[in-house]
Amino acid sequence: QVQLQESGPGLVKPSQTLSLTCTVSGGSISSGGYYWSWIRQHPGKGLEWIGYIYYSGSTYYNPSLKSRVTISGDTSKNQFSLKLSSVTAADTAVYYCASVDYGDYDFDYWGQGTLVTVSS
Amino acid sequence: EIVLTQSPDFQSVTPKEKVTITCRASQSIGSSLHWYQQKPDQSPKLLIKYASQSFSGVPSRFSGSGSGTDFTLTINSLEAEDAATYYCHQSSTLPYTFGQGTKLEIK
């Protein structure tokens, strides 16, 4: 079973870049079978899909965030990362990484989530 | 993008009751609809994939149905541990989108 763990700063200043890493175990980001995805949840609100990366390195981003988002992978560490630039208070949220089954396209496994607060 | 609308937003129910949550898509998505359960301070967990297929380890009291634009999550004989917010998600068309959530309170 795939397990995912987010890590990164819990506090980011406005206009700076939010950077998070997801460490994957029980599966390899360099093999097919999964897309590797980021999702966020504003406090007390619903879920917003940010984007994903495939083992080939191809990515797809939510158009609502596309101009500010980069998702990349580090196969040597079996990690993938999220960078969100020019953050504002509206980017304060719990950020989850999740695996997307290549055949079913559902989010079958999730990390526990990490709260990122944007504040000076 | 495809908009998913869940109803109701909130429901207060008693144990052993049967619960039905609906999810309506703004356009046809075939069976590309999945359901998740999120308990307080936890990450979401996959319950049902492709409208009606139970994910591994999910109790049999959870079931799903529907296709096209209208989908249903049913919980038979509700248990206290089912208190949570439930979300639908479509994977028919990028960007992936979620419903706004349905919060179940156990009386």
Interface residues (C-beta under 8 A of the other chain):
Chain A: G46 L47 E48 W49 Y60 N62 P63 S64 Y96 V100 D101 D104 Y105 D106 F107 D108 Y109 W110 G111 Q112 G113
Chain B: E1 S32 H34 Y36 Q42 S43 P44 K45 L46 K49 Y50 F55 Y87 H89 S91 L94 P95 Y96 T97 F98 G99 Q100 G101
